[in-house]
C-alpha cells in the first residue's frame, strides 16, 4: 500500500468516493434514520465541488494535509489534517477526517494514515502540542481506534441548529 500526498489530478474521483463513504458512515452508524437522511442529503454535486475546492486550498498550503493510501486500483482511504494556518481554531493541529474503506479495515492502513497525520501535526507550529478531532461517542469503532493511538477526551463539543 502506497501512502502518499493526495494528487488532485488523479485522485479526485476516488477521494470523493471515500468522502461519501465517510459521510454516509457517520449518518448511518451514529444515529437514527433522520441523521442518516441528513448526511445522505448533503452528498450533492455542489457539495462535491465545494469539498474538492476546500481540499485544494488546504493542500496548496501543505500537500501533506490530505494523505491517501493508494491500493493501486483505488484509494483505500485518506487522512485530512487542517493546514497550520488554521491551527488557531483549536490552538492545536486538527484532524479533520480519517477514513478507510471497509474492505481495507484491519490491514494497518488506518495506522499508516494516522502516522502520516501525526508527522504533519508534529511539524506544525502550534500554541498547544496536541492533535484534536471531533468524534461521535456512538462511533465505538472509531473511539477504540483513537484510544489505541493515545487520544483521550479533552473537553466536549456542543452544538445547536441554526
N, C-alpha and C positions, 0 to 999 in steps of 0.2 A: 504494500500500500504506500503510495507516494503522498506525503503530507507536504503541502507547498502553498504559497500565496495564491489567492483567487486570481484567475485570468478573465477579465471582463469580455474578452473577445471569444473565448472558447467555453467558458463555464456558466454563462448567464442562465441558459435554459435549465441546466442541471441544478444550479444553485436555487433557482426559483422553485423547482420541483421539491427540493429539500425544504425550502422555506414553507411551502404549502404543507408538507408533512409535519413540520414543527408546529405551525399554527393549528392545523386540524387536530393534532395530537393534544394540544393544550385544551381545545374546546371539548373534545370527546372524552379525554382522560381525566379531567379535573372538575367536572361539573355536570349539570343536567342538560336536557335537550335544548333549553333556551341558550345556554352558554355555547354549546356546540354550534347551534344555528348562527349565533352572533359571530363566532370566529370563522365559520364557513362563508358567511355573507360578505366578509371583507376581502375575500380572495378574488378580486376583480382584476381586469386588465389594467385599470387605472392604479390600483394598489400595487400591482406588479411593477409598473413603470416607476412609481414613487419609491418603492423599496430598492429597486436596482439603481436608481439615481442616488439614494442615500448610501448604498454600498460604495458606489463610485466616489462620492465625496469623501467618505471615510478612508477608502483605500488610496485616494490621492494624497492624503496626509501620511499614510504609512501602509504599504502594501500588505503588511502582516496583520492588519486589522481583521481581515477575513482570510482565514486559512482553511484550506479544503483537504479532505482525504480523497484522493483520486484512485478509484479501483481499476482504472483502465478503460472501462466502458461507460461509467457514470461516476458522479461524486457519491462517495459512501457517506459523507457527512461534512459538516463545517463547524467552525467556531468563529464568532464575531465579537471582538473586543473593541470598544469605542476608542477613537484616537486620543492621544494625550491631550489635545486642546480641549477636550470635553471632560477631563478628569475633575474639574471643579464641580460637576454635577453632584458627585458624592464625596469629593475630596479624596478620591481613590480611583483605581482603574475599574472599569465597568465591563463585566462580561455580559454582553447584550444577549447572545444566543449561543447555544451549542446543540447540535442535532446530529444524530446518526440514524441512517435508515435502519428499519427493523432487521433486515437480513444481515446487517453488519454489526449488530449489537453483540456484545460478549466476545469480540475478537481483538480487543485492545485499541480499536480505532478511537474511541472516546478518550482513552488515556493519552494517546498521542496528540489529539487535538487540545486536551487540557494542558499538556506540557507546552504546546505552542502558545497557548493563551498566557500561561504563567511567565514564559520567557518574554513575551511582549510586555506584559504588565510590569515585570521587574525592570525593564529598560525605560519605562516612563518616569518622568519627574513628577512625583505625586506628593500632595500635602500629607496624606496618610498612606503608609505602606500596606495597602490592602487591595484585594481584588474582590469586588462585591457583585452581587447579582440578585435578581428577584426570582424566587422560585415558589410555586404554589405548594402549600403544605400538603395538599391532597395528592401531589405527584410523588408518591413514595419511591418509585424507581429513581427519579432524578435526585430526590433527597438523599438516598443511600449513596448514590454516585458522588455527590458533593461532599458528604460526610467522609467518605473514603479518601477524598482528596484534601481533607483538612479544613473544610469550611465549617463554620459554626454560626448559629443565629447571632445577629448583630443588629439589634433594633427590630422593628417590624413596620412594614409598609401598610398604609391605609389608603383607601381610595373612595371616591364618590362619583356618581354620574354627573355629567354636566347638563 
